[in-house]
Every structure is written in structure tokens, then in C-alpha cells.
């Protein structure tokens, strides 16, 4: 056990902001084995008569994702909603223009909404804004809104033919995906041109439903150069959008070439700095136009790993699914990222882990059934905090090895008047004794849950699915100050009442 003086001061009188449940959101794309062979697999023994995989559905219900983004991702830039509209047996199978996969389009808008209803999540649909003739037009996007939300008219009649006479009530819409990247159909070379087109989409879509919420495409501050500054120079767009998105993939790498636990922790420090710059850019734009409420950040894709995209070979798909890649270190990074989101609760309204199933997802599914990866349980542990109030903490502890990253990564959440959740990642390879102080909150009862294992490289497999899973532990503490020992390489969630 590390004997250095370590302490966590929970500052109940310094609230950060209310936590939007959408920050624990998920993402699904028409990428190999995410939709088809993931949440939806016709004629599978694991599926119902409509093609929905019931084992996957149960895992998602238990996870309780608050919002689900679809259909992409890169896929969105070349997707036209009518491909997956109307009666399923009348839809035309075709090769999609992005991932070069042939698909039936049996999973379309109504199937997506049905899936969301079955697992109890809010749908977010992403429209393929772009500057090419292959991209959907603003008028096409407006028709998609009517297909989802109109009471009557030709789009509502087409929806009724698919079995849904009542409106689907889709409120959240993304305005493209990574449109600054050359891998997108109709990508833009600057944020100014994208902003002009995004505004056209907003105006057209709002004519179909004035209550819609919009997420515009942002970028890393500085790359592409001045993208956010150019985009946010459009005063009308700044007044209209509800959130500006940002994507994050660390590229931890595969087991044989992955970056170290220390460097992954240092990567989290860089995220903190990146978000500070992005938030400042947004605040400046809102102040310039006199907007009272500040545009929020939406991290609509994030993961520790980048996806392995191509070529489409068995080897590539095997590398995506290899269980040893999704180990305890991976889970601790996930927890650290979620702690950043909680500590910036006043500015972040949405976050979507990318993706929820297969590829690099929380859940893996194949003909054997479902495997819950280590990261799945991190999200399960954090769902306790949604709707609570993020509060400040002050940490005193050693650094991780020879780095400038702290051993402890901490977030605190107050739920109601009588509960405080403390989320603590101990990154060290030794147990750590820590003094916890919570002034003006006399703890009378307490409990704890921990996610850890023998090694940072421990992982779940079909043969051994319970190697990295949460376990309850006794926490007999009371008063306003007490000591807790946090085991090596662990995520602990303390409930103080």
C-alpha cells in the first residue's frame, strides 16, 4: 500500500453543473456487424420474428443508454432515408457508398425507432450534410423529418405502410459527421462553407417541425485549422444550434503495439485541455451574438480505440473482436474519460460511446451469444449519477510513476439532498490509502462497488466472462472525515448517505 499522504476533499458548496443523462449515450452505425449481425439479425436463433436480437436487447436494457445516435458516422454522408423507408419487403438491396457493403436496408428508420423504444432510449438521427450531389439535400432532410414526425401527408402515409401510423417524435438531429474529413462524401475544406449549408438544412427541417434540436459538426481546436472559428462566425447558425460536436479516439492500439497505461493517462490530461479551448470558442461566439444560453458540447463519438476499417478481410474483423484487447486498462481509461465529462457537466450535454456493439463496442455478439466487455460495466456503474449535480473536488496524491498525471482520477456527484457518489480511479499498481473529507455532510451509511482484477491485462471472454465485473464491497465509514483504501488499478464507486 502506498503510504504517501493522499486525500480527497469533496466541496459540496462548489457545484459544477447538473449532469445531463445523455452524456452516457451510445452510437450505432451501418458498419460490419453493428446493425446487421449486431442489434439486428434476421433468421438468427437469438432473434425474434422481426429480426431483433433478444440477447443484445437484454444487455442494452440492463445498460439503460439514454440516447442512441444512428445511422452514422461516415455512413451517414451517403445515406438516403428512403432506402430504409416504407414496407420492408419493398425496399431495394444495394451497396452503400461509404463502407462498400451490400445490405438489404431491412433496418431503416422505423426499425431504428422500434429498437430505441424496446430498450428505452432517445433516438438521435444524423443527416448526411455535404457539398456533393451524392449527399442528401435540405429538402430531402425535411422530408425525413416529416416521415418521422408528421401527422399526415405523403411521408406519414409511407410511414404508416411500414406499420407506424402515429408520429415517431424524433427531436435530436445531427447535421453531418466529420464533414471536415476527406473520408466523408462531399466534405468541406472550411467551417464557413459548412456553416452556410448547415443553416440551409436547419431552416428546411424546421419548416417540417419547429421543435427540433440540432447538433452541428465541430472539430479539434486547431485541426482542421480554424474550423470552429469559421463555423461559429455565422451568427445565424450560432443562434440556431443546440450543440457543437467533437470526436475523440485515443488510438490505444492492439495488444502487441498498444501505448502504455501511463501514456493513456497523460492522454486524458490532453482531453481536458482540448475541451477548455473548445468551450472557450463556443462561449465567445455566444457572447458575440448575445445568446443567453451557451451552446453545449456533444461528444458524439468517443472510444479508446480507433476502428480498424479496411481492407474488408477476416483478419481485420478478427482483430476488432479479439477479447484480449478490451481489458482492465481499457476500462480504467473509459472511467477516466467519463470523469472528465462529469467534471465539465455544465458544458457537455451529450456523449455517445462509439459504437455500442461489436467493432470496438461495449458488447460483442456472434453466433455464440453476447459477451460483455470490461467497458460495459464501467457504463453500468456510472448510470447512477445521471440527473445529479456534479460537485468540485480537491485531490492530493502521488503522481503516476514518473509522469505528471496523478494516481487518482476523481469525480463527485450529489443526488438529491442525502446522497453523494464518489467515482475514483486508482491508476497505480499499488493500493492507496486515502483520507476523504466531506464538510457539512455527516455520513451515516455507506456502500461501495469496485471494478478491478489481478492484472491491467485481465479481460472477459466467452470461456471466462466474469473476470472483470463489478463487485460490491463493505464500506463502514461515517462522519465528515474517514479513510478508505483504494485497491491497485481499480475503479471504485462510493455511495455516501
VEXPAPA-564431 format. One record per residue (C-alpha): residue in three letters; z, x, y. Coordinates in steps of 0.25 Angstrom, whole numbers, plus 2048, in hexadecimal, padded with zeros to 3 digits. Each point is the difference from the previous one (the first is absolute). Example, Ala and Ser with C-alpha at 12.3 -4.5 7.8 and 13.67 -1.06 7.14 Angstrom:
ATOM  rest   up  east  north
ATOM   ALA  81F   831    7EE
ATOM   SER  7FE   806    80E
This chain:
ATOM  rest   up  east  north
ATOM   UNK  800   800    800
ATOM   UNK  7FC   805    80E
ATOM   UNK  80D   802    808
ATOM   UNK  7FA   801    80D
ATOM   UNK  806   7F7    80B
ATOM   UNK  7F7   7F3    7FF
ATOM   UNK  801   7F3    807
ATOM   UNK  7F9   7F3    803
ATOM   UNK  804   7F9    80D
ATOM   UNK  7FC   7F1    800
ATOM   UNK  7FE   7FB    80E
ATOM   UNK  801   7F1    800
ATOM   UNK  800   7FF    80F
ATOM   UNK  7F2   807    800
ATOM   UNK  7F6   7F6    7FB
ATOM   UNK  7F2   805    7FE
ATOM   UNK  7F9   7F3    7FD
ATOM   UNK  7FE   7F5    7F6
ATOM   UNK  7F9   803    7F3
ATOM   UNK  7F3   7F8    7FE
ATOM   UNK  7FF   7FD    7F1
ATOM   UNK  7F1   803    801
ATOM   UNK  804   80F    800
ATOM   UNK  801   7FF    7F1
ATOM   UNK  7F2   7FB    7FE
ATOM   UNK  7F6   804    7F6
ATOM   UNK  7F1   802    7FF
ATOM   UNK  7F5   7FD    7F6
ATOM   UNK  7F1   804    800
ATOM   UNK  7F4   7FE    7F8
ATOM   UNK  801   80E    7FB
ATOM   UNK  800   802    7F1
ATOM   UNK  80B   7F9    7F8
ATOM   UNK  807   7FB    80C
ATOM   UNK  7FA   7F2    801
ATOM   UNK  7F8   7FF    7F3
ATOM   UNK  809   806    7F5
ATOM   UNK  80C   800    809
ATOM   UNK  805   7F3    806
ATOM   UNK  7F4   7F8    7FA
ATOM   UNK  7FA   802    7F2
ATOM   UNK  7F8   7F5    7FA
ATOM   UNK  801   7FE    7F1
ATOM   UNK  80B   80A    7FF
ATOM   UNK  80C   7FC    7F7
ATOM   UNK  809   803    80C
ATOM   UNK  7F9   7F6    809
ATOM   UNK  800   7F1    801
ATOM   UNK  7F4   7F7    7FF
ATOM   UNK  7FD   803    80F
ATOM   UNK  7FF   80F    7FE
ATOM   UNK  80E   803    807
ATOM   UNK  808   80B    7F8
ATOM   UNK  80D   7FA    7FE
ATOM   UNK  807   80D    7FD
ATOM   UNK  7FC   806    80D
ATOM   UNK  803   7F3    807
ATOM   UNK  80F   800    7FB
ATOM   UNK  801   80F    805
ATOM   UNK  7FB   7FC    80E
ATOM   UNK  809   7F3    800
ATOM   UNK  80C   809    7FD
ATOM   UNK  7FC   80A    80B
ATOM   UNK  7FE   7F5    80A
ATOM   UNK  7F6   806    809
ATOM   UNK  800   7F9    80E
ATOM   UNK  7F1   802    803
ATOM   UNK  7F4   804    7F9
ATOM   UNK  7F3   807    806
ATOM   UNK  7F2   7FD    7FA
ATOM   UNK  7F5   802    7FD
ATOM   UNK  800   80F    805
ATOM   UNK  801   80B    804
ATOM   UNK  7F2   806    800
ATOM   UNK  7FB   7F4    7F8
ATOM   UNK  801   7F7    80C
ATOM   UNK  7F5   807    808
ATOM   UNK  7F5   7FB    7F7
ATOM   UNK  807   7F3    7FB
ATOM   UNK  7FA   7F2    804
ATOM   UNK  80A   7F5    7FD
ATOM   UNK  7F5   7F6    7FB
ATOM   UNK  7FE   809    7F4
ATOM   UNK  80E   7FB    7FB
ATOM   UNK  800   7F2    805
ATOM   UNK  7FD   7F2    7FA
ATOM   UNK  800   7FD    7F1
ATOM   UNK  803   80D    7F8
ATOM   UNK  7F4   7FD    7F6
ATOM   UNK  7F6   7FF    80C
ATOM   UNK  804   80E    805
ATOM   UNK  7F6   80B    7FE
ATOM   UNK  804   80D    7FA
ATOM   UNK  7FC   80C    808
ATOM   UNK  803   80F    802
ATOM   UNK  809   802    80C
ATOM   UNK  7FA   80A    80B
ATOM   UNK  80D   808    801
ATOM   UNK  805   804    7F3
ATOM   UNK  7F3   7FE    7F9
ATOM   UNK  806   7F7    7F5
ATOM   UNK  7FA   7F4    7FA
ATOM   UNK  809   7F4    801
ATOM   UNK  800   7F1    7FD
ATOM   UNK  806   7FB    80D
ATOM   UNK  809   7F7    7F8
ATOM   UNK  80B   804    808
ATOM   UNK  7FE   7FC    80E
ATOM   UNK  807   7F9    80C
ATOM   UNK  806   7F5    7F9
ATOM   UNK  804   808    7F4
ATOM   UNK  807   80A    809
ATOM   UNK  808   7F4    807
ATOM   UNK  803   7FB    7F3
ATOM   UNK  806   80D    7FB
ATOM   UNK  808   801    80D
ATOM   UNK  806   7F2    7FE
ATOM   UNK  803   803    7F2
ATOM   UNK  808   80D    804
ATOM   UNK  806   7FA    80D
ATOM   UNK  7F9   809    80A
ATOM   UNK  7F9   7FF    80D
ATOM   UNK  7F1   803    800
ATOM   UNK  7F9   80A    809
ATOM   UNK  7F1   800    800
ATOM   UNK  7F8   80C    805
ATOM   UNK  7F2   7FE    807
ATOM   UNK  7F6   80A    7FF
ATOM   UNK  7FE   803    80F
ATOM   UNK  7F5   80B    801
ATOM   UNK  7F3   804    808
ATOM   UNK  7F6   7FE    7F5
ATOM   UNK  7F7   7F5    7FC
ATOM   UNK  808   801    7F2
ATOM   UNK  80D   7FC    807
ATOM   UNK  804   7F1    801
ATOM   UNK  7FD   7FA    80E
ATOM   UNK  80B   7FA    809
ATOM   UNK  7FA   7F2    7FD
ATOM   UNK  801   803    7F1
ATOM   UNK  80F   804    802
ATOM   UNK  802   7F3    808
ATOM   UNK  7FA   7F8    7F4
ATOM   UNK  809   807    7F7
ATOM   UNK  80C   7FC    808
ATOM   UNK  7FA   7F1    7FF
ATOM   UNK  7FF   802    7F1
ATOM   UNK  80F   803    800
ATOM   UNK  806   7F7    80B
ATOM   UNK  7F6   7F5    804
ATOM   UNK  804   7F2    7FC
ATOM   UNK  7F1   7FB    800
ATOM   UNK  7F2   805    801
ATOM   UNK  7F6   808    7F7
ATOM   UNK  80A   80B    7FD
ATOM   UNK  80B   7F7    7FD
ATOM   UNK  7F7   7F8    7F7
ATOM   UNK  7FC   80D    7F9
ATOM   UNK  80F   804    7FE
ATOM   UNK  802   7F2    7FA
ATOM   UNK  7F5   803    7F6
ATOM   UNK  809   80C    7FC
ATOM   UNK  80B   7F7    7FD
ATOM   UNK  808   801    80D
ATOM   UNK  7FE   7F3    809
ATOM   UNK  80C   804    809
ATOM   UNK  7FF   80C    80A
ATOM   UNK  805   80D    7FB
ATOM   UNK  807   804    80D
ATOM   UNK  7FD   80E    801
ATOM   UNK  806   806    80D
ATOM   UNK  7FF   80F    7FF
ATOM   UNK  7F3   807    801
ATOM   UNK  7FC   80F    801
ATOM   UNK  7F4   804    809
ATOM   UNK  7FA   80A    7F7
ATOM   UNK  805   80C    7F8
ATOM   UNK  800   80F    804
ATOM   UNK  7F3   7FD    808
ATOM   UNK  801   80E    806
ATOM   UNK  7FD   806    7F3
ATOM   UNK  7F1   803    7FB
ATOM   UNK  804   7FA    7F2
ATOM   UNK  800   7F2    807
ATOM   UNK  7F3   7F8    801
ATOM   UNK  7FD   7FF    80F
ATOM   UNK  80B   80A    804
ATOM   UNK  802   803    80F
ATOM   UNK  800   80D    807
ATOM   UNK  80A   7FC    80A
ATOM   UNK  80B   7F6    803
ATOM   UNK  7FA   7FA    80C
ATOM   UNK  7F3   7FA    7F8
ATOM   UNK  809   7FB    7F5
ATOM   UNK  809   7F9    80A
ATOM   UNK  7F4   7F9    806
ATOM   UNK  7FC   7FB    7F3
ATOM   UNK  80E   7FC    7FB
ATOM   UNK  802   7F8    80C
ATOM   UNK  7F3   7F8    7FD
ATOM   UNK  806   7FD    7F2
ATOM   UNK  80D   7FB    806
ATOM   UNK  7F9   7F7    809
ATOM   UNK  7F7   7FA    7F6
ATOM   UNK  80B   7FF    7F5
ATOM   UNK  80A   7F9    80B
ATOM   UNK  7F6   7F6    802
ATOM   UNK  801   7FC    7F2
ATOM   UNK  810   801    800
ATOM   UNK  807   804    80D
ATOM   UNK  80D   803    7F9
ATOM   UNK  7FB   80C    7F8
ATOM   UNK  807   80E    800
ATOM   UNK  7F8   80C    801
ATOM   UNK  802   80F    7FC
ATOM   UNK  7F6   80A    806
ATOM   UNK  7FD   80D    7FB
ATOM   UNK  807   80C    805
ATOM   UNK  800   80F    7FC
ATOM   UNK  809   80C    800
ATOM   UNK  802   805    80E
ATOM   UNK  7F6   80B    802
ATOM   UNK  7F7   7FD    7F5
ATOM   UNK  7F6   7FA    802
ATOM   UNK  801   806    80E
ATOM   UNK  806   7F6    80A
ATOM   UNK  7FC   7F4    7F7
ATOM   UNK  80D   7F8    803
ATOM   UNK  7FF   804    80F
ATOM   UNK  7F1   7FB    800
ATOM   UNK  804   7F3    7F9
ATOM   UNK  80C   7FD    808
ATOM   UNK  7F8   802    80D
ATOM   UNK  7FA   7F2    7FD
ATOM   UNK  80A   7F7    808
ATOM   UNK  7FB   7F3    7FA
ATOM   UNK  802   806    7F2
ATOM   UNK  80E   805    803
ATOM   UNK  803   7F1    804
ATOM   UNK  7FB   7FA    7F3
ATOM   UNK  804   809    7F5
ATOM   UNK  80E   7FE    7F9
ATOM   UNK  800   80E    7F9
ATOM   UNK  7F9   80D    7FF
ATOM   UNK  7FF   806    7F2
ATOM   UNK  801   80F    7FB
ATOM   UNK  7FE   805    7F2
ATOM   UNK  808   80B    7F9
ATOM   UNK  7FD   808    7F3
ATOM   UNK  808   80D    7FE
ATOM   UNK  7F7   805    7F5
ATOM   UNK  80C   805    7F8
ATOM   UNK  7F6   804    7F5
ATOM   UNK  7FF   7FF    7F1
ATOM   UNK  80C   806    7F7
ATOM   UNK  7F9   80D    7FF
ATOM   UNK  7FD   802    80E
ATOM   UNK  80A   7F8    808
ATOM   UNK  807   804    80C
ATOM   UNK  80F   804    7FF
ATOM   UNK  80B   7F6    802
ATOM   UNK  804   808    80D
ATOM   UNK  7F2   7FF    806
ATOM   UNK  800   7F1    7FD
ATOM   UNK  80D   7FE    807
ATOM   UNK  7FA   808    80C
ATOM   UNK  7F4   7F7    800
ATOM   UNK  80A   7F4    803
ATOM   UNK  804   807    80C
ATOM   UNK  7F2   801    805
ATOM   UNK  7FE   7F1    7FE
ATOM   UNK  80C   7FE    809
ATOM   UNK  7F9   808    80B
ATOM   UNK  7F2   7F9    7FE
ATOM   UNK  806   7F2    801
ATOM   UNK  808   804    80D
ATOM   UNK  7F2   804    806
ATOM   UNK  7F9   7F3    7FB
ATOM   UNK  80B   7F7    805
ATOM   UNK  800   807    80E
ATOM   UNK  7F1   7FE    801
ATOM   UNK  802   7F1    7FD
ATOM   UNK  80B   7FF    80A
ATOM   UNK  7F8   806    80B
ATOM   UNK  7F4   7F6    7FD
ATOM   UNK  809   7F4    800
ATOM   UNK  807   804    80D
ATOM   UNK  7F3   802    807
ATOM   UNK  7FB   7F2    7FD
ATOM   UNK  80E   7FA    803
ATOM   UNK  802   7FB    7F2
ATOM   UNK  80F   7FC    7FD
ATOM   UNK  800   802    7F1
ATOM   UNK  7FB   80D    7FB
ATOM   UNK  7F5   801    7F5
ATOM   UNK  807   804    7F3
ATOM   UNK  7FB   80B    7F6
ATOM   UNK  7FB   7FB    7F3
ATOM   UNK  7FF   80B    7F5
ATOM   UNK  7F6   7F8    7F8
ATOM   UNK  7FE   80B    7F6
ATOM   UNK  80A   80B    7FB
ATOM   UNK  803   808    7F4
ATOM   UNK  805   80D    7FC
ATOM   UNK  7F3   803    7F8
ATOM   UNK  7F2   7FF    805
ATOM   UNK  7F7   7F8    7F6
ATOM   UNK  7F7   807    7F7
ATOM   UNK  7F3   7F9    804
ATOM   UNK  7F4   806    7F9
ATOM   UNK  7F8   803    7F8
ATOM   UNK  802   7F4    7F7
ATOM   UNK  804   807    7F3
ATOM   UNK  80A   7FE    7F5
ATOM   UNK  807   80D    804
ATOM   UNK  802   7FB    80F
ATOM   UNK  805   7F2    7FB
ATOM   UNK  80A   807    7F6
ATOM   UNK  805   809    80C
ATOM   UNK  803   7F4    808
ATOM   UNK  808   7F9    7F5
ATOM   UNK  807   80D    7FA
ATOM   UNK  80F   7FB    801
ATOM   UNK  806   80E    802
ATOM   UNK  7FA   800    80E
ATOM   UNK  809   7F5    804
ATOM   UNK  80E   807    7FF
ATOM   UNK  80D   800    806
ATOM   UNK  7FC   809    80C
ATOM   UNK  7F5   7F6    802
ATOM   UNK  80A   7F5    801
ATOM   UNK  809   808    80A
ATOM   UNK  7F4   803    809
ATOM   UNK  7FE   7F0    800
ATOM   UNK  80E   7FE    804
ATOM   UNK  7FF   80A    80B
ATOM   UNK  7F4   7F9    806
ATOM   UNK  807   7F3    7FF
ATOM   UNK  80C   806    807
ATOM   UNK  7F7   804    80C
ATOM   UNK  7FA   7F2    800
ATOM   UNK  80F   7FA    801
ATOM   UNK  803   80A    80B
ATOM   UNK  7F4   7FB    808
ATOM   UNK  802   7F2    7FD
ATOM   UNK  7FF   7FC    80F
ATOM   UNK  7F1   805    800
ATOM   UNK  7FB   7FE    7F2
ATOM   UNK  7FC   7F1    7FB
ATOM   UNK  7F8   802    7F4
ATOM   UNK  7FF   80B    7F5
ATOM   UNK  7F7   7FF    7F3
ATOM   UNK  802   809    7F5
ATOM   UNK  7F2   804    7FA
ATOM   UNK  7FE   7FB    7F6
ATOM   UNK  80A   7F7    7F9
ATOM   UNK  7FA   802    7F2
ATOM   UNK  7F8   80B    7F8
ATOM   UNK  7F9   80B    807
ATOM   UNK  80D   806    807
ATOM   UNK  807   7F3    800
ATOM   UNK  80F   7FC    7FE
ATOM   UNK  7FB   7F8    7F3
ATOM   UNK  7F7   805    7F5
ATOM   UNK  7F9   7F6    7F7
ATOM   UNK  7F7   802    7F4
ATOM   UNK  7FE   7F9    7F2
ATOM   UNK  80E   804    7FC
ATOM   UNK  806   7F9    80B
ATOM   UNK  808   804    80D
ATOM   UNK  807   80D    804
ATOM   UNK  809   800    80C
ATOM   UNK  7FE   80E    807
ATOM   UNK  80C   807    807
ATOM   UNK  7FC   7FB    80D
ATOM   UNK  800   7F1    7FC
ATOM   UNK  80F   801    7FF
ATOM   UNK  801   806    80E
ATOM   UNK  7FA   7F4    806
ATOM   UNK  809   7F7    7F7
ATOM   UNK  80C   807    806
ATOM   UNK  7FB   7FF    80F
ATOM   UNK  7FD   7F1    7FF
ATOM   UNK  80F   7FD    803
ATOM   UNK  7FE   805    80E
ATOM   UNK  7F5   7F6    805
ATOM   UNK  804   7F8    80C
ATOM   UNK  80C   809    803
ATOM   UNK  803   808    80C
ATOM   UNK  7FD   80F    800
ATOM   UNK  80B   808    806
ATOM   UNK  801   80E    804
ATOM   UNK  807   80B    7F8
ATOM   UNK  804   80E    803
ATOM   UNK  7FF   80B    7F5
ATOM   UNK  807   80D    7FE
ATOM   UNK  7FC   807    7F3
ATOM   UNK  7F9   80D    7FB
ATOM   UNK  7F1   803    801
ATOM   UNK  7F8   7FF    7F3
ATOM   UNK  7FE   80E    7FB
ATOM   UNK  7FA   809    80B
ATOM   UNK  7F9   7F5    807
ATOM   UNK  804   7F8    80D
ATOM   UNK  800   7F3    7F8
ATOM   UNK  80E   7FA    7FE
ATOM   UNK  805   7FE    7F2
ATOM   UNK  804   7F1    803
ATOM   UNK  7F6   7F6    805
ATOM   UNK  807   7F3    804
ATOM   UNK  7FE   7F2    806
ATOM   UNK  80A   7F5    802
ATOM   UNK  7FE   7F1    801
ATOM   UNK  809   7F5    804
ATOM   UNK  7FE   7F3    7FA
ATOM   UNK  808   7F5    807
ATOM   UNK  80E   803    805
ATOM   UNK  806   805    7F3
ATOM   UNK  7F6   808    7F8
ATOM   UNK  7FB   80E    803
ATOM   UNK  7F6   807    7F6
ATOM   UNK  7FF   80F    801
ATOM   UNK  7F4   807    7FA
ATOM   UNK  802   80E    7FC
ATOM   UNK  7F6   80A    7FA
ATOM   UNK  807   80D    7FC
ATOM   UNK  7F4   80A    7FF
ATOM   UNK  809   80C    7FB
ATOM   UNK  800   805    7F2
ATOM   UNK  810   7FF    800
ATOM   UNK  809   7F4    802
ATOM   UNK  805   7FF    80E
ATOM   UNK  80E   7FB    805
ATOM   UNK  7FF   7F8    80D
ATOM   UNK  809   7FA    80A
ATOM   UNK  7FC   7F2    804
ATOM   UNK  805   7FA    80D
ATOM   UNK  7FD   7F2    805
ATOM   UNK  809   7FD    80C
ATOM   UNK  804   7F1    803
ATOM   UNK  7FC   7FC    7F2
ATOM   UNK  80C   800    7F6
ATOM   UNK  7F9   800    7F2
ATOM   UNK  807   7F7    7F6
ATOM   UNK  7F7   800    7F5
ATOM   UNK  7F4   809    7FC
ATOM   UNK  7F6   803    7F5
ATOM   UNK  7F4   809    7FD
ATOM   UNK  7F3   802    7FA
ATOM   UNK  7F9   80D    7FC
ATOM   UNK  7F3   805    7FC
ATOM   UNK  800   80E    7FA
ATOM   UNK  7FD   808    7F3
ATOM   UNK  802   80D    7FA
ATOM   UNK  7F5   807    807
ATOM   UNK  7F7   7FE    80C
ATOM   UNK  7F4   7FF    7F6
ATOM   UNK  806   7F5    7F8
ATOM   UNK  7F7   7F4    7FF
ATOM   UNK  7FE   7F3    7F9
ATOM   UNK  7F6   7FE    7F4
ATOM   UNK  7FC   7F5    7F6
ATOM   UNK  808   807    7F6
ATOM   UNK  80C   803    809
ATOM   UNK  800   7F5    80B
ATOM   UNK  80E   801    805
ATOM   UNK  801   80F    804
ATOM   UNK  800   7FE    80F
ATOM   UNK  806   7F2    803
ATOM   UNK  80B   7FB    809
ATOM   UNK  80E   800    7FA
ATOM   UNK  80D   7FA    807
ATOM   UNK  80C   809    802
ATOM   UNK  80E   7FD    804
ATOM   UNK  803   803    80E
ATOM   UNK  80F   7FD    803
ATOM   UNK  801   803    80F
ATOM   UNK  807   7F9    80C
ATOM   UNK  803   802    80E
ATOM   UNK  7F8   806    80B
ATOM   UNK  7FF   80E    7FA
ATOM   UNK  7FF   804    7F2
ATOM   UNK  7F9   80B    7F7
ATOM   UNK  7F4   7FE    7F7
ATOM   UNK  7F9   80A    7F7
ATOM   UNK  7F1   7FE    7FF
ATOM   UNK  7FA   806    7F3
ATOM   UNK  7F5   80A    801
ATOM   UNK  7F2   7FB    802
ATOM   UNK  803   7F2    802
ATOM   UNK  7FF   7F3    808
ATOM   UNK  80D   7F8    802
ATOM   UNK  801   7F3    806
ATOM   UNK  80E   7FC    804
ATOM   UNK  805   7F2    803
ATOM   UNK  80C   800    80A
ATOM   UNK  806   7F3    802
